[in-house]
């Protein structure tokens, strides 16, 4: 029975190596998590024969798999906590970025801070020119790869807008009372 248990630990180790190689050939397929779990469980089974039982090896695979998944997500080996993900156009509204080519109502380009795999977007301004290097916010994603932007400092906070409207209303009322 001992050769069978040794072969199970060896089988786990070899399968783990094969999955690690597969991850190297097909990056992003997430074979590395299971591969690391199998390699570590196989090594424990090979180095500590009393722990080479099928139930113990199964528990080790699950334990090491959980640890490997946690480490994989925390280290973010493929970069950027979701930066490489693409977004739908609605999720672009409110995103901030920087102007890379001057933006006019007809032409321009920006680079969004969290713009996905390709963060560069064709951009248009509401009115006037926005110079290169200006911090901007997407006000209308447009449904395609052309977004409408405004400089961040030109965008009025909802609270400030409400205060301004209230101030203007009271000024109008006071003017009408004086007349």
PEJO-V600983 format. One record per residue. PSI is psi in radians with two decimals (NA if undefined). D_LAST is the distance of its C-alpha to the last C-alpha in whole Angstrom. Layout:
psi | d_last
PSI | D_LAST
PSI | D_LAST
This chain:
psi | d_last
-0.52 | 105
-0.73 | 104
-0.58 | 104
-0.74 | 101
-0.70 | 99
-0.69 | 99
-0.52 | 99
-0.80 | 95
-0.73 | 94
-0.69 | 95
-0.75 | 94
-0.77 | 90
-0.81 | 90
-0.71 | 91
-0.67 | 89
-0.74 | 86
-0.76 | 87
-0.73 | 87
-0.63 | 84
-0.70 | 83
-0.71 | 84
-0.67 | 82
-0.65 | 79
-0.61 | 80
-0.55 | 81
1.31 | 78
2.51 | 75
-0.07 | 72
-0.12 | 74
0.49 | 74
-0.34 | 78
-0.62 | 78
-0.91 | 77
-0.66 | 80
-0.80 | 82
-0.72 | 82
-0.78 | 82
-0.73 | 85
-0.85 | 87
-0.74 | 86
-0.72 | 87
-0.73 | 90
-0.76 | 91
-0.76 | 91
-0.64 | 93
-0.65 | 96
-0.46 | 96
1.42 | 96
-0.59 | 98
-0.35 | 98
0.24 | 94
0.26 | 95
2.65 | 95
-0.71 | 93
-0.73 | 91
-0.77 | 90
-0.68 | 89
-0.77 | 87
-0.68 | 85
-0.71 | 85
-0.79 | 84
-0.78 | 81
-0.88 | 80
-0.56 | 81
-0.75 | 78
-0.77 | 76
-0.73 | 76
-0.70 | 76
-0.77 | 73
-0.85 | 71
-0.71 | 72
-0.77 | 71
-0.67 | 68
-0.69 | 67
-0.38 | 69
1.07 | 67
-0.46 | 70
0.21 | 68
2.26 | 65
0.25 | 62
0.94 | 61
0.05 | 60
-0.59 | 59
0.00 | 62
2.56 | 60
2.80 | 58
2.74 | 55
2.87 | 53
-0.58 | 50
-0.55 | 48
-0.18 | 49
-0.39 | 48
2.24 | 44
-0.16 | 43
2.58 | 46
2.74 | 46
-2.93 | 48
2.48 | 49
2.22 | 48
-0.44 | 52
2.39 | 51
2.34 | 48
2.21 | 46
3.10 | 44
-0.24 | 42
-0.34 | 46
2.87 | 48
2.99 | 49
2.52 | 51
2.85 | 50
2.02 | 52
2.51 | 51
-0.67 | 52
1.07 | 53
0.23 | 54
-2.77 | 57
-0.77 | 61
1.75 | 59
0.02 | 56
2.27 | 55
2.49 | 52
2.46 | 51
2.68 | 47
2.59 | 44
2.80 | 41
-0.78 | 38
2.51 | 37
-3.14 | 38
2.44 | 41
2.04 | 42
2.78 | 45
2.45 | 48
-0.16 | 49
2.43 | 45
2.24 | 45
2.87 | 43
2.45 | 42
2.11 | 43
-0.39 | 40
1.96 | 42
-0.34 | 46
-0.20 | 46
-0.01 | 49
-2.57 | 52
0.24 | 53
2.08 | 49
2.67 | 46
2.28 | 43
2.81 | 42
2.63 | 39
2.51 | 39
-0.72 | 39
-0.34 | 37
-0.23 | 34
2.19 | 35
2.30 | 32
2.48 | 33
-0.64 | 32
-0.79 | 30
-0.69 | 29
-0.77 | 27
-0.74 | 26
-0.75 | 24
-0.77 | 23
-0.69 | 21
-0.74 | 20
-0.78 | 19
-0.67 | 17
-0.78 | 16
-0.59 | 14
-0.74 | 12
-0.72 | 11
-0.73 | 10
-0.62 | 9
-0.71 | 6
-0.55 | 5
-0.61 | 5
-0.52 | 4
NA | 0
